[in-house]
């Protein structure tokens, strides 16, 4: 249930959830070169280092209680079919049962792999964030999803969505024209690549002990619920 830029959507994922776990200072799945380390102060040569910053920087604002013990990180593309499936079929139950109850907080990270409209849509959401309305814009994008690279996320439509959520259009338009948030989008994409992601959606669940569980694809609510409850019990 992962969208890949050059492979069939969801190929190989329908058999069920594939989870890889690692700990701070531990190995990431089978990729032994990706190791959790303290965030380096200087750029270093060699394989990218995986730190908590890889998950928690270059994100949306936090949705939920910032002090919630569990963090759900989603890497998504607004044109991605299965990201839209997750939004409509699963996210609402997570919000109701875990985010609104203070158990889980959620952040969204861009992985704009489908086409130019993916990048423009991501810009739209970050420009909405300048006015404190990231999640409202995020939601209106998925509520208007209509396929991939077919124009539904065109600049004209993104402008209409911004009007619909009540943004200051002069401020939002200036932000879009100047591509103000290009760096955060690029950095988030680089984080996804450092983590070895090849499709969207991909999720990382960070528990109270900094144990990280990876979930591939638009898995059903029951899979997220099982992981959240296990982390809360331990």
N, C-alpha and C positions, 0 to 999 in steps of 0.2 A: 504493500500500500504506500510505497514511496514513489514520488515522481522523480524520474531521472531524466536529464536533458536529452539523452540519446538512446534510451532503452524503453521498453514497454512499461507503462505505468503499473506499478504494483507487482512486477514480475518477481516471483520467488518469495513474496512476503505473505501470501494468503495462508500459508501453513500455520501461521500464528506469530506470536510476539518473539522477537529475538532480542535478548537483553544481555548487555555486557556490563560488568561492574568493575569499578576500580576505586582506589582510595587515594587521598592526598599522599603524595610521595610514592604511589604504587604504579603498576603498569596499566596501560589502557588496552583492554581487551587483549588481542593477540599481537598488537603492534608495539613491540617492546621498545621502539625508539621514541614513542610518545610517552613521556614521563611527567607526572605532576611534580612541579618544582615551585619554589618561591618565584614570584614575578621578577624577571631580571630587570635591572636598572639600565643596562646597556644592551644594544643589539648584539646577539651572539650568532656565530656561524653554526651550521649544522641543522638538524631536523627541528621543526617548531616545537617549543616547549608547551605543555599543557598545564595551565595553572587555573585557579579559580577565576582569574580575570578573563580567561577564554570563554567562560560561561556567563559571567556577571557584568562584563563591560560591553559597550556598544549595543545596548539593549533598548527596548522600550522602557517607559516608566513602569514601576512595579504595580501590578494589579492585585489588590488585597492588602492585608496587614503586613507592613514591612518586617515585623518581628515574627511572622509565621515560621514554624520550625522547618518546614519543607519548602523548597523552591522548585517550581516546574519551569524549565527553559524550553521554549519551542523555537526551532529553526524553521521558517516558512517562507513561502513565495505566494504573493496574493493572487497569482494566476493559477496556482497549483490546484488540480482537481481534488486530490486527497486531503490537502490542507482545508479546502472548503468542506469536505465530508466531515473532517474532525470538528470544524467549527460548528456545523449544524447538528451533528449527531452526538457529540461527546463533550464539547467544551462547556455547554450549559450545565450539565450535571456536575462537572468538576467545580464550576463556580458556585453552584448552589450548595453542594455538600461539603466542600473542602475550603474553597477560597472565602466565601462569605462567613464561614464558621471560624476563620482565623487559623486553620490548620496548614494551609498551603498558600503561597504567593506565586504569582506567575509573571514571567517576562517573555517578550517576543523578540527574536533576532532575525534579521533579514538574511535569506540565502536566495538571491535573485538570479535563478538559473534558467528561467524559461524564455525570457525575451525582454526587449527594451521597455515594454509597458510594465514589467515587473519592477524595474528600477524606478520608473516614474511614480508608480503607485506607492512604493516604499517611501519616496521623497514626500508624497502627499501626506502620509501618516506622520512622518517626523515634523513636517511643517505644521501639522495640526497639533503636535505635541508642544510646539512653541506657545500655543494658546491653551495648553492643559487639556487637549481633547484627542490625545493619541488613540485611546481605546474606542472612542465614538467613531473615529474615522476608520480604524481597523475593522470595526464591526460593519460599517456601511459598505466597505469594500467587499467583504465576504457575502453580505446580503445582496449584493448586485453582481456576484460572480456569474460569468456566462461563457466560460471556456478559456482557451489559451490562444493568445496572439490573434484575436479576432476583433479587437477594437473596443471591447467594453471598458477597458481601463485606459482609454485614450485621454489625452490632456483635457479635451472638452468635457468628458464625463467626470474626470477627477475634479474639475472645477465645479460641476453641478453637485457632486457629493459634498464638497466643502461648503457650498451654500446650504445644503440640506441639513448639515449638522450645526449650522449657525456660526461658522467661523467669520472673523474679520477678513473679508476677501482681499483687501489691499495688502494686508500683512502677509496672508497666505500666498498670494500671487507673487509678491516680491521674493519670498522665500523660495518658491518654486523656480522662478526665473533665474535666481542666483545659484541654484543647486546647492543651497546652504549646507545640506546634510550629506553631501557626497562622501565625506570621509568616514562617517559613522557606518554608512551602508557598506562601503568598501571594507572597512575593518571587520564588520560582522561577517561578511563573505569570507574574509581571510580566516576568521575564527572557525567557520564551518569547514574550510579546507584543512586547517590544522588538525581538526578532529576526524578527518577522513570521511566526511559526509559526502555522499554521492546523490542524494535525493532529498525531497521534502514530502511530508513533514518528518522531522526527526526531533526527538525529545530527550532531555536529560533531567532526571529527578535527583535533586541534591537533598540528602537527609540531614538530620540534626548533627550527625557525626561526620559530615562531609563525604559520606559514601555516595557515589554517583551511579545511578542506574540509567542505562540508555534504552530507549524504546524506539523502534523503527516503525514508521508508518502510522496511518490513521487507525490505530487499534481501538477496540471497543472500550467503553467506560469501565467495564469490569476489570480490565487489565491495569488501568491507572489506579482504580480503587484498591486492588490487591496490593500494589506496591506502596501506595500511601499508607494503608493500614499497617502493613508490615513495618514500615519505618517508624510509625507512631508508637507501635507496641514495643519496639526494641530500645 
